[in-house]
Amino acid sequence: MQGKKVSESKTIMTEMVMPNDTNPMGNLMGGNLMKWMDIVAAICAGRHCQSQVVTVSVDHVSFQKPIMKGDVVTLEAVVTRAFNTSVEIFVEVFACDMKGGNPRRCNHAYLTFVGLDDVSGKPKIVPPVIPLSREESDQYEDAARRRELRLILSGKMKAKDATELRTLLEVND
Ligand SMILES: CC(C)(COP(=O)(O)OP(=O)(O)OC[C@H]1O[C@@H](n2cnc3c(N)ncnc32)[C@H](O)[C@@H]1OP(=O)(O)O)[C@@H](O)C(=O)NCCC(=O)NCCS
């Protein structure tokens, strides 16, 4: 299957924090931000896979900086690597005020999606990713270790079968 460049599926989504999106302190509620992250990542994954996709896992999400009512939130999603039927998507979240003031990077996360066959609705083979820049290559390499870690944590892989993680731990010994 022909590979696809990261730039072919890069997705940018911009939202404004409305009163309905906030918690009682007037900050963007975490659950609403996670919803936007899931949507931008799903669009990116769908563009890469050229099919319907479903979220199969979301890695650790931490909320480093509050986002206030009226702020403009920009979410950027890129594919880091495709495996067999799944793709890993990296999402970064930035916020600023309406005039572009107080720009800040608020959080990031890795999400994994599975591409589904249009007819059967079952997982299907997805196109490989072609990393071009140094950053894309680093993300591509590291994705194999992140995949093993999340499969172990979700009980889908035994720790003893994790070849990529073992290499990492041996290097750091
Ligand atoms: C996603 C789903 C189709 C996978 O079906 P499945 O029978 O578990 O299929 P598999 O075990 O073959 O896994 C499919 C892929 O998901 C990956 N995967 C499964 N569980 C995972 C997890 N917890 N974290 C990361 N990847 C996971 C597998 O490694 C495999 O990827 P690969 O083919 O690239 O190696 C199925 O679990 C499902 O429908 N889940 C619900 C999805 C959903 O409703 N999401 C929220 C709404 S969009």
The ligand as an SDF file (V2000), in Angstrom:
LIG
                    3D

 48 50  0  0  0  0  0  0  0  0999 V2000
  -11.4000   -0.5200   17.7680 C   0  0  0  0  0  0  0  0  0  0  0  0
  -11.9840   -1.9080   17.5510 C   0  0  0  0  0  0  0  0  0  0  0  0
  -12.6860   -1.9370   16.1830 C   0  0  0  0  0  0  0  0  0  0  0  0
  -10.8190   -2.8790   17.5250 C   0  0  0  0  0  0  0  0  0  0  0  0
  -11.3480   -4.1360   17.3810 O   0  0  0  0  0  0  0  0  0  0  0  0
  -10.5360   -5.4090   17.9200 P   0  0  0  0  0  0  0  0  0  0  0  0
  -11.3050   -6.6270   17.6720 O   0  0  0  0  0  0  0  0  0  0  0  0
  -10.0750   -5.1050   19.3170 O   0  0  0  0  0  0  0  0  0  0  0  0
   -9.3610   -5.4420   16.9160 O   0  0  0  0  0  0  0  0  0  0  0  0
   -7.8500   -5.7870   17.1900 P   0  0  0  0  0  0  0  0  0  0  0  0
   -7.5950   -6.4690   18.4760 O   0  0  0  0  0  0  0  0  0  0  0  0
   -7.4330   -6.4930   15.9370 O   0  0  0  0  0  0  0  0  0  0  0  0
   -7.1570   -4.3660   17.2480 O   0  0  0  0  0  0  0  0  0  0  0  0
   -7.1880   -3.5070   16.1360 C   0  0  0  0  0  0  0  0  0  0  0  0
   -6.0660   -2.5250   16.2680 C   0  0  0  0  0  0  0  0  0  0  0  0
   -6.2870   -1.7450   17.4460 O   0  0  0  0  0  0  0  0  0  0  0  0
   -5.1330   -1.7710   18.2510 C   0  0  0  0  0  0  0  0  0  0  0  0
   -5.5560   -1.6700   19.6210 N   0  0  0  0  0  0  0  0  0  0  0  0
   -6.4490   -2.4420   20.2500 C   0  0  0  0  0  0  0  0  0  0  0  0
   -6.5890   -2.0210   21.5340 N   0  0  0  0  0  0  0  0  0  0  0  0
   -5.7490   -0.9700   21.6820 C   0  0  0  0  0  0  0  0  0  0  0  0
   -5.4380   -0.0990   22.7620 C   0  0  0  0  0  0  0  0  0  0  0  0
   -6.0190   -0.2080   23.9480 N   0  0  0  0  0  0  0  0  0  0  0  0
   -4.5340    0.8710   22.5500 N   0  0  0  0  0  0  0  0  0  0  0  0
   -3.9410    1.0150   21.3470 C   0  0  0  0  0  0  0  0  0  0  0  0
   -4.2000    0.2320   20.2820 N   0  0  0  0  0  0  0  0  0  0  0  0
   -5.1000   -0.7460   20.4660 C   0  0  0  0  0  0  0  0  0  0  0  0
   -4.4670   -3.0920   17.9460 C   0  0  0  0  0  0  0  0  0  0  0  0
   -3.0920   -3.0560   18.2750 O   0  0  0  0  0  0  0  0  0  0  0  0
   -4.6960   -3.1720   16.4570 C   0  0  0  0  0  0  0  0  0  0  0  0
   -3.7890   -2.3080   15.8050 O   0  0  0  0  0  0  0  0  0  0  0  0
   -2.7840   -2.8700   14.6640 P   0  0  0  0  0  0  0  0  0  0  0  0
   -3.6120   -3.6830   13.7240 O   0  0  0  0  0  0  0  0  0  0  0  0
   -2.2710   -1.6290   14.0170 O   0  0  0  0  0  0  0  0  0  0  0  0
   -1.7380   -3.6620   15.3630 O   0  0  0  0  0  0  0  0  0  0  0  0
  -12.9850   -2.3080   18.6550 C   0  0  0  0  0  0  0  0  0  0  0  0
  -12.2730   -2.4910   19.8580 O   0  0  0  0  0  0  0  0  0  0  0  0
  -14.0570   -1.2660   18.8580 C   0  0  0  0  0  0  0  0  0  0  0  0
  -14.9920   -1.1700   18.0760 O   0  0  0  0  0  0  0  0  0  0  0  0
  -13.9240   -0.4450   19.9250 N   0  0  0  0  0  0  0  0  0  0  0  0
  -14.8670    0.6380   20.2000 C   0  0  0  0  0  0  0  0  0  0  0  0
  -14.4040    1.9030   19.4970 C   0  0  0  0  0  0  0  0  0  0  0  0
  -15.2620    3.0700   19.8790 C   0  0  0  0  0  0  0  0  0  0  0  0
  -16.4610    2.9320   20.0050 O   0  0  0  0  0  0  0  0  0  0  0  0
  -14.6080    4.2260   20.0780 N   0  0  0  0  0  0  0  0  0  0  0  0
  -15.2540    5.3930   20.6010 C   0  0  0  0  0  0  0  0  0  0  0  0
  -16.1550    6.0230   19.6570 C   0  0  0  0  0  0  0  0  0  0  0  0
  -15.3570    6.5230   18.1630 S   0  0  0  0  0  0  0  0  0  0  0  0
  1  2  1  0
  2  3  1  0
  2  4  1  0
  2 36  1  0
  4  5  1  0
  5  6  1  0
  6  7  2  0
  6  8  1  0
  6  9  1  0
  9 10  1  0
 10 11  2  0
 10 12  1  0
 10 13  1  0
 13 14  1  0
 14 15  1  0
 15 16  1  0
 15 30  1  0
 16 17  1  0
 17 18  1  0
 17 28  1  0
 18 19  1  0
 18 27  1  0
 19 20  2  0
 20 21  1  0
 21 22  1  0
 21 27  2  0
 22 23  1  0
 22 24  2  0
 24 25  1  0
 25 26  2  0
 26 27  1  0
 28 29  1  0
 28 30  1  0
 30 31  1  0
 31 32  1  0
 32 33  2  0
 32 34  1  0
 32 35  1  0
 36 37  1  0
 36 38  1  0
 38 39  2  0
 38 40  1  0
 40 41  1  0
 41 42  1  0
 42 43  1  0
 43 44  2  0
 43 45  1  0
 45 46  1  0
 46 47  1  0
 47 48  1  0
M  END
$$$$
